[in-house]
Amino acid sequence: MSLNRLFRLISIALLMLFLALAVSLVWIEWNIYQSSTNTVPALKRFRLGLVAMEQVSAERGPANAFMGARDDERAVLYQRLQAARAASDAALADLRAALEKDSAQRNSGILEKVRIVQQTLGPARAAVDHVGQQAQGQRSHLYIVSAVNGMMDVIPMLVRITGELVGTVDLADPDLRDGLAGVRATASLREYAGQVGSRFTAPLITHNTLNPDEVIEIGRLYGRIELLRSLLGAQLAAYSSQPQFAQGLANLDKQYFDNGFQFIDYLLQVGLKSGDYGITPAELAARYVPQMKAILDLRDIILDDLMARAERRNLQARNFLVLVIGLTIVACLFFQLLMYMIRKRVVSPLVTATDLVVGLADGKLGQEIPAARYDDEIGGMMRALRVLKERILERNSLAREREALISQLQTSSNTDFLTGLLNRRAFFSYGEQQMGVAQRYRRNLSVVLFDIDHFKRINDSHGHLSGDAVLRGVAQIAAQLLRKVDVLARYGGEEFIVLLQETDIGKAEAVAQKLRVALEQKEFDVDGGQRIKISASFGVAALSEGHSLEQLIKLADTALYVAKERGRNRVEVSV
Ligand SMILES: Nc1nc2c(ncn2[C@@H]2O[C@H](COP(=O)(O)OP(=O)(O)OP(=O)(O)O)[C@@H](O)[C@H]2O)c(=O)[nH]1
């Protein structure tokens, strides 16, 4: 697999992996944001549930007051009762509207429970009205207790409603659990505090002592109230150390437990002994109900804090989500840029460099080496490739020069500088080869050795340069007359030698004669514009079996000597 392809595959795999991680991270943050977005509306619905429960509880005060009304105050107290009923109806309607607005709650059982509360309130209120309409002395203990219980019986349904609503908040953000438990504790505390007051309604109206059931019930409520107070302290300590909670608890202790609860305690003592309470239910409500405000204040402190926390967490979750998305996009872009840079600055140049090196190894020296664009390792490699190419080019050119020199040297070492003919050394080299062939195949081979006559005189009379010109002229004439296969060489100063292949002594003599005549007839230009004539003497010898080249030349030389002796300008054959 090519490096480029491998890199592309790795890039895609890494990008996929990165995207999968990024998407899961964004998905997690999105879910946190979504659930934190649900927290605030869920808290609002929970608060509406609590308010509805509080209003229905609070309705018991005016109801009890109305049931204990004197004839002269009946109308006023009934008016107050109607106002309280309108307030609880409005709170229930608000809760219902909020639940209907939310698609998740619309089809849940909570709406149905609210409807049941609304339905149940009708008969309970009718029972209260019935007692309140009766003449003062006619109101029986049993009816009053039944009417009071009827109003209380609505509350467990509302407790379940708030319980379910708090569950939705808890689901959305479990970190708010301690605060929510604190809120529920205040709601229950408010309810039990109200109930303990309501337990005195019947005895107050009938001026009776408390019967055993009422004593037991009040005792049970005492226990619950005390328990809730200690639970509230523990939960708030776990929830927050902010001073407003400690302050709220202190107010609760001072207002409710020091004042309200003390008052109930006093009524209990009276109820156990004489039944001579000295107050009406309306007066009880007027004195007792305001003391419970501290419970509701504490509830609102916690609820406000929960709401603020939920909003803060929602904002944080949104900001974090935006940050994660932003960072993911930036990281994605950075990753792409990184991959692009690596491909552009490392992989592609490496592939190019590999092709170039392979090309150089194949001798493709015409290929262009790209210029180094960056001062990095790849740039260094490109520069090194350029140097490599230049070195190869230099080496090739040197090799060519060397070959030319070698061939030049070879030529010059075999050639006579003045005449351009083969020199004596080259003649022997060629001559030995020809001898070998001739002797092996028993072929004829002859040698003609000739020397210019009185050459010294030419030098002496016309100068050395003229002598050189004559030598060049003789060489030229001999070369023209001889065959290509004949080996002509300058043997010494003014002495020339010819090796004739496939030539017997007779034919060799004829060749010598032809040369002699040609030289005799030629006029040579010498210094001073003169033309001179020359002659040459020839010695001819043919190869016999067992002769060496030196012996053959020696025979020709002897014949030449004879020719000189016999008057020059003649051909003598070795015998
Ligand atoms: N110009 C010139 N002269 C050369 C060259 N080589 C040899 N000579 C001359 O050739 C002459 C040869 O002279 P000799 O050996 O006495 O022979 P010769 O004068 O030809 O007399 P014979 O051979 O007896 O006819 C000498 O003077 C050499 O200096 C050369 O390359 N150029």
The ligand as an ORCA input file, in Angstrom:
! r2SCAN-3c Opt
* xyz 0 1
  N      63.697     16.945    -40.618
  C      63.815     15.825    -40.026
  N      64.931     15.150    -40.112
  C      65.061     13.950    -39.500
  C      64.012     13.390    -38.763
  N      64.432     12.177    -38.257
  C      65.726     11.996    -38.712
  N      66.101     13.052    -39.441
  C      67.334     13.262    -40.078
  O      67.550     12.332    -41.085
  C      68.936     12.226    -41.331
  C      69.366     10.826    -41.606
  O      70.611     10.856    -42.061
  P      71.457      9.622    -42.388
  O      71.197      8.503    -41.396
  O      72.865      9.983    -42.470
  O      70.988      9.087    -43.765
  P      70.850      9.881    -45.167
  O      71.284     11.218    -45.041
  O      69.386      9.679    -45.575
  O      71.675      9.010    -46.062
  P      71.331      7.640    -46.617
  O      70.327      7.014    -45.793
  O      72.649      6.862    -46.552
  O      70.912      7.842    -47.999
  C      69.605     12.813    -40.101
  O      70.241     14.041    -40.451
  C      68.480     13.066    -39.147
  O      68.741     14.237    -38.348
  C      62.837     14.123    -38.632
  O      61.867     13.755    -37.985
  N      62.786     15.297    -39.297
*
